[in-house]
Amino acid sequence: MTGSTTPRDGAPATLSWLCHPGTLFALILLLVNDHVLKAAFPGLLTGKLSDVAGLVLAPPLVAVLLTLLVPRLPARAAALAGLVVVGAGFAVVKSSGYAAELASSAWTVLAGPSLVRADWTDLLTLPALGLAWWSWTRSRRRPVRRRAARLVRMLVVLPPALFAVAATSPYQYPYAVGTALLDGHPAVSIDVGYDDRTWPDGPADGRWLISQDGGTTWRPAVEAEKMRLARQGPGQRQACVPTEPQRCYRAVADHLRVEQSDDAGLTWQVAWEVSDARREELARRYRNPGDIRRHFASRDLIVYPAVGGGHEVLVANGREGILHRRPDGGWQRDGFPHYSEVDGSSWYDPPSVDGGLASRDTDLQLALALALTLGVIVTVLAGHLAIRRGGGPRGWGVAGGGAMLVAGIVLAGAWERTDDSSTGMALLFVVLPIGVVTATVMLVGASRVGVSTRWIRWALTGLLLTALLSLLPLAGWLAGNPPQSRIAVGLSLLALVPGLLLAVRIARLFDPATAFEGRYLPDPPYPARPPAVFDSPHSARPPVVFHPPYPARPPAVADPPYPVQPPGPPDRLPSGTPPTSTDPPEPSCPVLRPSVPDPSAESG
C-alpha cells in the first residue's frame, strides 16, 4: 500500500520542492557561508551569497509550512504564496531602515541576537527567486506520494532548513577593546560579542588594526605586527604628550570621560565626557547594551604626534567605539572601522547622542506596551466600579489590579533592559498577554452584573483614548524630543489622570436598577395585591342566553266600547229559563275593562 493523498493535498509537491537538488545546494551553501566563509572571508561576496541562498531556500520552506498548517491547500497556491511572501518581505526590509529595525527585533525574539540591515544593493539578488521558481517547476512533476518517504524527508530536511534560515542573521556587536602604539603609529583592537558570555576582556581578544596616516584609514595587522602588539600587554589609562610633558590625558574608569592636565598630572579637568545621565540614554540606542558601566566606559588611550604638527589622542570606549582628538583640539566619536571594500575602509558611525528615530532599537515596542498597559488600567478601574455598583464582589478589581501590577513591574524591568532578546520576550509573552486577558476578564465580570453593550463600547473607548493620549509624548521621544526616556515616561503617565476620571464617568453610566429589571424581584416594600376572590367549590356555569328569532307579539287592542245599560232592576226570568238577551254571559270573576266615556254625557 503506497498511501493515499487527496487531490488538493499540497504536501507531496512542496516536500519534493524542498528536497530538490537546487534547494538542497542552497541549504548547504547557506550553512557553510554563514558559519565558515563569513568568519574567514568577511566582505561583499559572502554577504551576497547568503542573500542568494536564502532567496532560493526560503520559498519552498514557507510553502511546506503552509501545507502543514493548511493540509487542503493546493500545492500551486502554497508555492505562489511562498514566492510572494519571501520576495515582498525581502524587498521591504532591504529598502526601508524602519522595516529592517522591526525585522531585527522580531528575529531577535525568535532566533536570538540578530541584525537585519537595510541595503539597496541587496535587492540585486532578487533574481534568485527565479531559481526557486525553476526548481518548483521541476519538482512538482514528481510529488512525494509515499507517506513514509514524506515523513523521512520532513524529519531530515526540514529541521536543517529552519536552522539555516534562522541562523542567517546572527550579529555580533563591535567592541573597542584597547589601543597601542607600534613604531609611532596608532593601533586599535576591535572585537565582537553579543552577551555577557562573549564580550571581550582585553586587547589580546580583538583584531588589531593599524593606521599609517594618524587614524584616517586603517588596515589589518599582519602576523608579525600582531605578535609585537601582543607583547605590549594591556593598554594605559594615562599618557602625556611626547613634545609637551606637562600636557597629559587620562581615561576615567566606569565613565565615558577623558580628563586633561596641564601640570603633569597635579590637577585635572574634564576634556571630553558623556554625562552619566546622558550615557544611560545613549546606551539605550545600542542593541544588547549589557552592563552600561562596564561596556560604555573609557578603557585606555594613547597620545601620539600628529602628521602636520601638534598631537592626537585615541581612546578605546568599549561599545561606544573609538574617540579621537584631532590636532585642532576637537574631539570626535569615530565609532568602529567597518570594512566593505577590499582596498579601502569606512567608519561605522555611532548613534547620535541627541537620539532620533533612526537610532532606536526596541523603543517602539516599549512605547506601545506602556500605552497598552495604561489603557488597560483605565478599563480595570471602570470595570471594578461598575461591578461594585451592581453589587458584585470586589475580587474582580483586586485580581485586575494585581495583574496590572505584575505587568508594570515587568515593563519597568524591560525599560532598564540589557538584552534585546529578553526585552522582546518579556513584552510579547508577559506584558501583552496580561493586558489583553485582564481587560477581557474585567469586561466579562462587568457583563455578569448586567452592563449593556453600550457600556462595554464606552469602556473600550476609554482604553483607546488613554493609550493614544499616552503615546503622544512617547512619539516625540522616539523622534528625539524629549531625548531622555524618563521625561517621556513621566509625561505619558500623566495621561492616567484624564483616563481615571473618564473611568469614573464610564462607571456611572451603569444603572443597576435598570439592569436588574425583570431579572430579580423588587426590594420590599412590595406593591399591595388586589383582594382575593374565592370561587365556589363548584365551578359556576355561565348563564345560558337564548337568542332565537321569536315572532314579535301583536300590540294589545282594547275591547270595543259596550253600550251602557240604564240603571234599574234587571229582568228576572223564571227559574230554569235562559235569558233571551244576546249579550254574553257575565263572567264569574270580574273583568277589568277600560272606562269608556259616555258620549251622551259629553253631548249633554
Buried (B, 14 or more C-beta within 10 A) or exposed (E): EEEEBEEEBBBBBBBBBBBBEBBBBBBEBBBBBBEEBBEEEEEEEBBBBBBBBBBBBBBBBBBBBBBBEEEEBBBBBBBBBBBEBBBEBBBBBBBEBBBBBBBBBBBBBEBBBBBBBBBEEBEEBBEBBEBBEEBBEEBBEEBBEBBEBBEBBBEEBBEBBBBBBBBBBBBBBBBBBBBBBBEEBBBBBBBBBBBEEBBBEBBBBBBBBBBEEBBEBBBEBEEEBBEBBEEBEBBBBBBBBEEEEEBBBBBBEEBBBBBBBEEEBEEBEEBBBBBBEBBBBBBBBBBBBBEBBBBBBBBBBBBBBBEEEBBBBBBBBBBBBBBBBBBEEEBEBBBBBBBEEEEEBEBBEBBBBEBBBEBBBBBBBBBBBBBBBBBBBBBBBBBBBBBBBBEBEEEBBEBBBEBBEEBBEBBEEBBEBBBBBBBBBBBBEBBBEBBEEBBEBBBEBBBEBBBBEEBBEBBBEBBBBBBEBBBBBBBBBBEBBBBBBEBBBEBBEEBBEBBBEBBEEBBEBBBBEEBBEEEEEEEEEEEEEEEEEEEEEEEEEEEEEEEEEEEEEEEEEEEEEEEEEEEEEEEEEEEEEEEEEEEEEEEEEEEEEEEEEEEEEEEE
